[in-house]
């Protein structure tokens, strides 16, 4: 296990495996380094770097939960690159990780050789936000991995038809920790309070200027065909604003694709080649 210390003293967990082209992988909102377990075997020829944001996985929780924000998390990612002595990387960002990637394109474009956005764009659909708020910060009703896997499979079947129970069991193991009597979150439940207070502070910021900062950076976008968070219309507008953008729509996937799908892997390789 590896840790580094952020500029404000928080101890943050990361993994750094393999050699070759460096790929920094940033996970979804409530997820952690395990978010990339499905794709990692397909990227064995790369230097794969993953991290747990503050308050997630094995990283320190922040007593000031308002530090659970994209700008602070982006700074943590830059400080990880500094810690590793890496000037420039390709960034693969899933959901929240993709928002961080766009923010870094505006603030630190010199650190990005390429960007891959997994089911995220500058417009987040209200339906998707509502579903996130239904679960974030709440302990699951299920008391075991098996019970949680069955519940997740049933809930996700409309967006992810045909995905096996074994895959969903792996997913819940990534998301929860099993104790003798229950499942616990692998992140700070105060993340919910941060989202609520940030939303109450005013209208959501316009993210299009952050996406526009990617214009001169090789960029690929993966969209789950059944995504309720990232619309086809938003992807179309992204293409209009970034002439070099490449994209792939993944059938039978919602928010978010696992990234081991053939279309996802092809797009990832295309961005790696262009960077």
GUVO-576897 format. One record per residue (C-alpha): x, y, z. Coordinates in nm, 4 decimals, padded with zeros to 6 digits, m for minus. Example, Ala and Ser with C-alpha at 12.3 -4.5 7.8 and 13.67 -1.06 7.14 Angstrom:
REM residues 2
NODE         c1         c2         c3
NODE    01.2300   m00.4500    00.7800
NODE    01.3670   m00.1060    00.7140
***
This chain:
REM residues 275
NODE         c1         c2         c3
NODE    00.0000    00.0000    00.0000
NODE    00.1213    00.3504   m00.0844
NODE    00.0293    00.6888    00.0556
NODE    00.1307    01.0484    00.0005
NODE    00.0587    01.3571    00.2060
NODE   m00.1418    01.6375    00.0476
NODE   m00.0488    02.0020    00.1034
NODE   m00.3050    02.0336    00.3856
NODE   m00.1724    01.7256    00.5659
NODE   m00.4281    01.4672    00.4565
NODE   m00.2840    01.1196    00.3967
NODE   m00.4141    00.9904    00.0641
NODE   m00.3958    00.6375   m00.0735
NODE   m00.2824    00.5519   m00.4261
NODE   m00.1691    00.2555   m00.6336
NODE    00.1024    00.2738   m00.8994
NODE    00.1541   m00.0424   m01.1044
NODE    00.3182   m00.1387   m01.4321
NODE    00.5464    00.0409   m01.6727
NODE    00.5000    00.2309   m01.9947
NODE    00.2670    00.5163   m02.0758
NODE    00.1254    00.6633   m01.7506
NODE   m00.2529    00.6617   m01.7164
NODE   m00.4040    00.8355   m01.4137
NODE   m00.7459    00.6907   m01.3312
NODE   m00.9899    00.8994   m01.1277
NODE   m01.2977    00.7254   m00.9905
NODE   m01.6637    00.8087   m00.9484
NODE   m01.8137    01.0190   m00.6696
NODE   m01.8416    00.7555   m00.3957
NODE   m01.5935    00.5084   m00.5403
NODE   m01.2239    00.4392   m00.5001
NODE   m00.9239    00.2788   m00.6691
NODE   m01.1197   m00.0451   m00.7110
NODE   m01.3383    00.1390   m00.9649
NODE   m01.0899    00.0307   m01.2336
NODE   m01.0600   m00.3371   m01.1402
NODE   m01.2537   m00.4506   m01.4482
NODE   m01.0405   m00.2611   m01.7001
NODE   m00.6993   m00.2987   m01.5336
NODE   m00.6216   m00.6457   m01.6809
NODE   m00.6674   m00.4982   m02.0296
NODE   m00.4160   m00.2184   m01.9614
NODE   m00.1293   m00.4287   m01.8265
NODE    00.1168   m00.2666   m02.0679
NODE    00.0628    00.0769   m01.9110
NODE    00.1713    00.2446   m01.5907
NODE   m00.1661    00.2476   m01.4180
NODE   m00.2088    00.5015   m01.1371
NODE   m00.5236    00.5108   m00.9265
NODE   m00.6049    00.7085   m00.6134
NODE   m00.8656    00.7277   m00.3409
NODE   m00.9994    01.0810   m00.3098
NODE   m00.9985    01.2274    00.0393
NODE   m01.2810    01.0708    00.2338
NODE   m01.2941    00.7640    00.0117
NODE   m01.1419    00.4188    00.0316
NODE   m00.8236    00.4138    00.2371
NODE   m00.7604    00.7895    00.2316
NODE   m00.8078    01.0175    00.5313
NODE   m01.1513    01.1607    00.5923
NODE   m01.1623    01.5400    00.5990
NODE   m01.3223    01.6940    00.9090
NODE   m01.4250    01.9858    00.6867
NODE   m01.6558    01.8005    00.4507
NODE   m01.6800    02.1052    00.2240
NODE   m01.3323    02.0057    00.1035
NODE   m01.5072    01.7214   m00.0775
NODE   m01.5209    01.9274   m00.3931
NODE   m01.3864    01.9000   m00.7462
NODE   m01.1257    02.1754   m00.7129
NODE   m00.9679    02.0298   m00.3975
NODE   m00.9789    01.6783   m00.5367
NODE   m00.8178    01.8046   m00.8579
NODE   m00.5408    01.9672   m00.6576
NODE   m00.4879    01.6381   m00.4742
NODE   m00.4461    01.4659   m00.8113
NODE   m00.1867    01.7227   m00.9209
NODE   m00.0020    01.6794   m00.5922
NODE    00.0014    01.3033   m00.6502
NODE    00.1613    01.3599   m00.9915
NODE    00.4178    01.5887   m00.8274
NODE    00.4855    01.3227   m00.5642
NODE    00.5492    01.0686   m00.8403
NODE    00.7607    01.3107   m01.0432
NODE    00.5250    01.2939   m01.3423
NODE    00.4901    01.6026   m01.5565
NODE    00.2206    01.4893   m01.7971
NODE   m00.0256    01.1988   m01.8000
NODE   m00.3308    01.0757   m01.9812
NODE   m00.6284    01.1001   m01.7479
NODE   m00.9159    00.8514   m01.7457
NODE   m01.2006    00.9986   m01.5449
NODE   m01.5180    00.8116   m01.4541
NODE   m01.8123    01.0406   m01.3716
NODE   m01.6740    01.2598   m01.0880
NODE   m01.3259    01.1839   m01.2206
NODE   m01.4273    01.3259   m01.5567
NODE   m01.5471    01.6485   m01.3957
NODE   m01.2092    01.6744   m01.2257
NODE   m01.0400    01.6151   m01.5626
NODE   m01.2320    01.9061   m01.7169
NODE   m01.1424    02.1301   m01.4228
NODE   m00.7749    02.0372   m01.4611
NODE   m00.7905    02.1131   m01.8343
NODE   m00.8776    02.4692   m01.7344
NODE   m00.6303    02.5037   m01.4464
NODE   m00.3408    02.2699   m01.5387
NODE   m00.3596    02.1942   m01.9138
NODE    00.0159    02.1390   m01.9233
NODE   m00.0276    01.8259   m01.7081
NODE   m00.2694    01.6507   m01.9462
NODE   m00.1431    01.4603   m02.2493
NODE   m00.4933    01.3286   m02.3172
NODE   m00.8289    01.2818   m02.1466
NODE   m01.0906    01.0060   m02.1511
NODE   m01.4296    01.0879   m01.9996
NODE   m01.6376    00.7913   m01.8870
NODE   m02.0103    00.8730   m01.9040
NODE   m01.9823    01.2362   m01.8073
NODE   m02.0078    01.5713   m01.9784
NODE   m02.0666    01.9385   m01.8965
NODE   m02.4408    01.8815   m01.8422
NODE   m02.5571    01.6423   m01.5722
NODE   m02.9177    01.5370   m01.6170
NODE   m03.1497    01.6022   m01.3183
NODE   m03.2763    01.2434   m01.3261
NODE   m02.9224    01.1195   m01.2763
NODE   m02.8585    01.3644   m00.9937
NODE   m03.1768    01.2504   m00.8240
NODE   m03.0700    00.8875   m00.8366
NODE   m02.7309    00.9753   m00.6886
NODE   m02.8936    01.1586   m00.3989
NODE   m03.1154    00.8571   m00.3356
NODE   m02.8143    00.6570   m00.2190
NODE   m02.5144    00.8775   m00.1440
NODE   m02.4196    00.8843    00.2237
NODE   m02.6729    00.6167    00.3167
NODE   m02.5768    00.2734    00.4459
NODE   m02.7245   m00.0092    00.2366
NODE   m03.0251   m00.2009    00.3630
NODE   m02.8518   m00.5255    00.2630
NODE   m02.6505   m00.6966    00.5357
NODE   m02.4198   m00.9076    00.3175
NODE   m02.2408   m00.8939   m00.0154
NODE   m02.4716   m01.1593   m00.1603
NODE   m02.7845   m00.9732   m00.0541
NODE   m02.6471   m00.6456   m00.1885
NODE   m02.5445   m00.8055   m00.5201
NODE   m02.8946   m00.9400   m00.5796
NODE   m03.0474   m00.6014   m00.4953
NODE   m02.8041   m00.4171   m00.7234
NODE   m02.8630   m00.6572   m01.0110
NODE   m03.2381   m00.6106   m00.9817
NODE   m03.2079   m00.2321   m00.9652
NODE   m02.9595   m00.2010   m01.2527
NODE   m03.1067   m00.4590   m01.4921
NODE   m03.2982   m00.2014   m01.7025
NODE   m02.9760   m00.0094   m01.7759
NODE   m02.7379   m00.3088   m01.7671
NODE   m02.9335   m00.6022   m01.9087
NODE   m02.7652   m00.9383   m01.8854
NODE   m02.4832   m00.8429   m01.6467
NODE   m02.4095   m01.1449   m01.4291
NODE   m02.4627   m01.1658   m01.0564
NODE   m02.0902   m01.2336   m01.0154
NODE   m02.0058   m00.8942   m01.1667
NODE   m02.2486   m00.7190   m00.9343
NODE   m02.1016   m00.9067   m00.6394
NODE   m01.7573   m00.7760   m00.7325
NODE   m01.9052   m00.4281   m00.7612
NODE   m02.0593   m00.4299   m00.4139
NODE   m01.7309   m00.5571   m00.2697
NODE   m01.5669   m00.2501   m00.4224
NODE   m01.8298   m00.0213   m00.2707
NODE   m01.8867   m00.1694    00.0752
NODE   m01.6969   m00.3258    00.3642
NODE   m01.8463   m00.6362    00.5238
NODE   m01.8536   m00.6474    00.9031
NODE   m01.9960   m00.9288    01.1175
NODE   m02.3448   m00.7785    01.1100
NODE   m02.3733   m00.5337    00.8203
NODE   m02.2205   m00.3600    00.5209
NODE   m02.0433   m00.0285    00.5720
NODE   m01.9690    00.2436    00.3189
NODE   m01.6137    00.2690    00.1883
NODE   m01.6392    00.6479    00.2037
NODE   m01.7256    00.9261    00.4445
NODE   m02.1041    00.9596    00.4720
NODE   m02.0514    01.3362    00.5167
NODE   m02.0049    01.3480    00.1400
NODE   m02.3842    01.3752    00.1292
NODE   m02.3739    01.6869    00.3497
NODE   m02.1145    01.8394    00.1179
NODE   m02.3350    01.7843   m00.1877
NODE   m02.6414    01.9285   m00.0138
NODE   m02.4611    02.2405    00.1081
NODE   m02.2862    02.2949   m00.2236
NODE   m02.6217    02.2736   m00.4043
NODE   m02.7766    02.5171   m00.1558
NODE   m02.5006    02.7721   m00.2176
NODE   m02.6467    02.8693   m00.5537
NODE   m02.7094    02.7564   m00.9098
NODE   m02.4821    02.4872   m01.0471
NODE   m02.1853    02.6394   m01.2311
NODE   m02.1684    02.6346   m01.6094
NODE   m01.9270    02.3519   m01.6917
NODE   m01.9039    02.4201   m02.0643
NODE   m01.6012    02.6530   m02.0240
NODE   m01.4204    02.3673   m01.8467
NODE   m01.4999    02.1301   m02.1301
NODE   m01.3921    02.3935   m02.3838
NODE   m01.0485    02.3913   m02.2177
NODE   m01.0052    02.0401   m02.3606
NODE   m01.0193    02.1710   m02.7179
NODE   m00.6452    02.1338   m02.7795
NODE   m00.6083    01.8113   m02.5796
NODE   m00.6716    01.4678   m02.7359
NODE   m01.0052    01.3712   m02.5835
NODE   m01.2338    01.0709   m02.5974
NODE   m01.5778    01.0249   m02.4467
NODE   m01.7486    00.6999   m02.3521
NODE   m02.1253    00.7058   m02.3054
NODE   m02.3475    00.4303   m02.1778
NODE   m02.6329    00.4069   m02.4254
NODE   m02.8794    00.3779   m02.1342
NODE   m02.7223    00.6518   m01.9209
NODE   m02.9652    00.8696   m01.7285
NODE   m02.6928    01.1125   m01.6230
NODE   m02.5178    01.1890   m01.9549
NODE   m02.7459    01.2515   m02.2517
NODE   m02.6894    01.1902   m02.6220
NODE   m02.7741    01.5565   m02.6827
NODE   m02.4911    01.6686   m02.4536
NODE   m02.2492    01.4393   m02.6355
NODE   m02.3608    01.5848   m02.9687
NODE   m02.2911    01.9382   m02.8441
NODE   m01.9505    01.8265   m02.7149
NODE   m01.8619    01.7089   m03.0658
NODE   m01.9687    02.0456   m03.2072
NODE   m01.7408    02.2299   m02.9650
NODE   m01.4391    01.9958   m02.9857
NODE   m01.3746    01.9080   m03.3515
NODE   m01.1153    01.6442   m03.2633
NODE   m01.3334    01.4656   m03.0095
NODE   m01.3830    01.0920   m03.0495
NODE   m01.6589    00.9004   m02.8763
NODE   m01.8117    00.5575   m02.8301
NODE   m02.1602    00.4656   m02.7179
NODE   m02.1711    00.1396   m02.5237
NODE   m02.4845   m00.0732   m02.5741
NODE   m02.6549   m00.2292   m02.2736
NODE   m02.4741    00.0029   m02.0336
NODE   m02.6005    00.2860   m01.8192
NODE   m02.4080    00.5009   m01.5730
NODE   m02.1282    00.3969   m01.5781
NODE   m01.9749    00.1472   m01.8253
NODE   m01.7276   m00.0927   m01.6649
NODE   m01.4646    00.0070   m01.9285
NODE   m01.3850   m00.3529   m02.0212
NODE   m01.6341   m00.3446   m02.3090
NODE   m01.4720   m00.3773   m02.6554
NODE   m01.5913   m00.0316   m02.7607
NODE   m01.4549    00.1250   m02.4425
NODE   m01.1182   m00.0438   m02.4828
NODE   m01.0914    00.0635   m02.8474
NODE   m01.1575    00.4265   m02.7574
NODE   m00.9088    00.4180   m02.4701
NODE   m00.6409    00.2840   m02.7049
NODE   m00.7205    00.5472   m02.9651
NODE   m00.6684    00.8284   m02.7144
NODE   m00.3485    00.6666   m02.5871
NODE   m00.2193    00.6528   m02.9451
NODE   m00.3122    01.0164   m03.0117
NODE   m00.1580    01.1558   m02.6945
***
